[in-house]
Amino acid sequence: MHDIVANSLLEVVQEQLKVQRNLERLGKEQVRLQRAILHHLNPTSRVIGGTFTQIPTGGIMLPIQPGNSPAFQVTPTFSGPPFPLVGAQAAVSTSDPVNAPASIDLTDDPTGATFVIALTPGAVIPTGGEAITVTWTYTNTDGTVATVTGTLTEEGIVDDVTGGVFEQVK
């Protein structure tokens, strides 16, 4: 009798292992199919660059001077069909994080395409102005990173360095 019970339990455990393996195989297949569907819906399109433009803050185009926080917006360039940006995948930085820190406010723009450069009041700016390099990056879902870099001074946006255009709306 003991052998019959042990054999029955062994058979049940073996069947459970078969079911578990099948569920694991089906789960992997489901993930593969979901990836294929995602690729079909969004075929290899990614952000590859863009254009910076200074935009009004509170209806006013703020001068690029200490104490002001001018706002900028990136219009992305896509490798294929455009798609909605995910704000958490965007980042911005400047070459002078002490006197000109940059930040993205996902509350106002959940896409991450709008950012502010907070020019510190009383910042020491060399005669003739300081050239500040601004870099906006976007990490695509495939892991590739698009970068748009430009330079601005107190006179405005002066240079496109890489990845797109950096311009000031007048």
KEDRENDREN-443862 format. One line per 8 residues: for each residue x, y, z of C-alpha. Coordinates in pm, 1 decimal. Last residue first. Example, Ala and Ser with C-alpha at 12.3 -4.5 7.8 and 13.67 -1.06 7.14 Angstrom:
2
1367.0/-106.0/714.0  1230.0/-450.0/780.0
//
This chain:
170
1208.9/8644.6/-3173.2  1205.3/8268.1/-3130.0  1556.7/8152.8/-3051.0  1720.7/7860.6/-3228.3  1916.0/7543.2/-3150.9  1914.1/7303.8/-3444.7  1983.1/6933.0/-3450.1  2209.1/6657.2/-3324.1
2528.7/6847.8/-3269.0  2674.2/7191.1/-3192.7  2418.0/7444.2/-3305.2  2538.8/7785.9/-3205.1  2442.9/8130.1/-3088.3  2124.9/8109.0/-2886.3  2070.1/8437.1/-2713.3  2280.3/8749.1/-2660.2
2331.8/8654.8/-2296.2  2494.1/8338.3/-2428.3  2366.9/8008.2/-2567.0  2527.7/7693.6/-2701.8  2359.7/7383.3/-2839.9  2345.5/7009.2/-2792.2  2075.4/6767.8/-2907.1  2134.6/6406.4/-2812.0
1940.9/6093.3/-2904.8  2021.9/5784.7/-2698.5  1972.4/5427.5/-2815.9  1827.3/5191.4/-2553.6  1557.1/5031.3/-2772.7  1290.9/5231.4/-2584.0  1466.7/5552.2/-2685.8  1669.4/5748.4/-2432.0
1624.2/6119.4/-2494.3  1897.6/6372.3/-2430.7  1902.0/6750.9/-2403.7  2242.2/6921.1/-2376.4  2296.0/7292.4/-2314.1  2641.5/7446.2/-2351.6  2668.3/7783.2/-2182.8  2877.4/8056.8/-2343.6
2939.9/8323.3/-2083.2  2894.4/8685.8/-2167.2  3115.9/8956.5/-2313.7  3270.9/9028.1/-1978.6  3256.0/8713.8/-1765.2  2934.4/8625.5/-1586.0  2936.3/8612.3/-1207.7  2595.8/8490.8/-1100.5
2410.7/8743.0/-887.0  2077.0/8572.8/-943.1  2132.7/8214.7/-1069.9  2017.9/8154.6/-1426.9  1750.1/7886.5/-1394.9  1746.4/7710.3/-1733.8  1398.5/7570.9/-1792.5  1288.3/7264.6/-1987.6
1018.9/7150.8/-2227.8  1038.4/6823.6/-2426.8  998.6/6598.8/-2122.4  671.5/6458.4/-2259.4  478.0/6518.3/-1935.3  493.8/6894.8/-1990.0  375.3/7111.3/-1699.4  407.4/6841.4/-1433.8
708.6/6683.1/-1605.6  918.6/6988.1/-1521.6  1257.9/6939.5/-1686.4  1552.6/7111.9/-1524.5  1860.2/7312.5/-1615.2  2116.1/7461.4/-1378.6  2279.4/7783.3/-1498.9  2515.6/7933.3/-1240.1
2613.6/7609.3/-1060.8  2526.6/7355.8/-1335.0  2753.9/7536.6/-1583.3  2799.4/7307.3/-1887.1  2426.0/7250.4/-1889.0  2200.1/6948.6/-1844.7  1872.3/6807.5/-1973.9  1708.3/6464.8/-1949.3
1431.2/6279.3/-2132.7  1323.5/5914.7/-2077.7  1099.8/6003.9/-1782.2  903.6/6232.4/-2011.5  785.4/5954.8/-2243.9  757.0/6104.3/-2592.2  448.3/6042.4/-2804.7  529.9/5893.4/-3147.0
646.8/6033.6/-3479.1  669.5/5795.1/-3777.1  1026.4/5718.7/-3878.9  1374.6/5830.2/-3773.1  1218.1/6102.8/-3559.2  1329.8/6463.3/-3510.0  1221.7/6610.3/-3176.7  1089.4/6962.2/-3122.5
1265.3/7063.8/-2803.1  1125.1/7346.9/-2596.0  1304.4/7614.8/-2400.0  1216.3/7824.4/-2097.6  1409.5/8122.1/-1965.0  1461.5/8135.1/-1589.1  1579.9/8484.4/-1507.4  1794.0/8601.6/-1213.4
2112.5/8623.2/-1418.5  2043.9/8704.6/-1785.0  1908.7/8521.6/-2091.0  1625.6/8765.1/-2150.3  1277.6/8630.4/-2081.5  1030.5/8606.7/-2370.9  709.6/8695.7/-2187.4  371.8/8516.5/-2201.4
423.4/8355.5/-1860.7  754.0/8216.8/-1984.8  783.5/8256.1/-2362.1  964.5/7984.9/-2560.7  1329.3/7945.7/-2656.1  1358.6/7688.1/-2933.4  1568.9/7375.3/-2935.6  1542.8/7156.0/-3247.7
1572.0/6779.6/-3263.4  1778.4/6466.6/-3282.1  1738.9/6092.4/-3350.9  1415.5/6008.0/-3165.9  1312.3/5657.0/-3260.0  1103.1/5471.8/-3513.6  1198.7/5105.1/-3536.7  849.0/4995.8/-3631.8
604.0/5117.8/-3366.2  290.4/4904.3/-3399.4  476.0/4612.2/-3557.9  758.1/4633.6/-3303.2  502.8/4633.7/-3021.0  324.3/4335.0/-3175.5  651.4/4143.4/-3208.1  742.9/4225.8/-2848.2
402.5/4103.4/-2731.2  447.4/3781.2/-2931.5  786.1/3711.8/-2772.0  646.4/3782.6/-2423.8  357.5/3541.8/-2489.4  598.1/3275.5/-2614.6  804.3/3305.7/-2298.3  488.6/3273.6/-2085.6
374.5/2969.7/-2288.2  708.6/2797.1/-2228.2  689.4/2875.2/-1854.4  330.5/2747.5/-1839.8  434.6/2430.2/-2023.3  722.7/2374.6/-1782.7  487.9/2422.9/-1483.5  234.7/2176.8/-1630.2
506.3/1917.9/-1684.6  638.0/1972.9/-1330.1  285.3/1930.0/-1190.2  250.6/1603.6/-1384.6  577.5/1476.0/-1234.1  459.1/1571.9/-883.8  129.7/1387.5/-936.5  310.2/1077.2/-1067.6
544.9/1078.8/-767.6  247.5/1106.9/-531.9  81.3/808.0/-699.9  405.2/607.4/-680.6  440.3/686.1/-308.9  75.5/593.0/-243.0  110.9/261.8/-431.2  443.3/184.9/-257.9
286.3/236.8/88.4  0.0/0.0/0.0
//
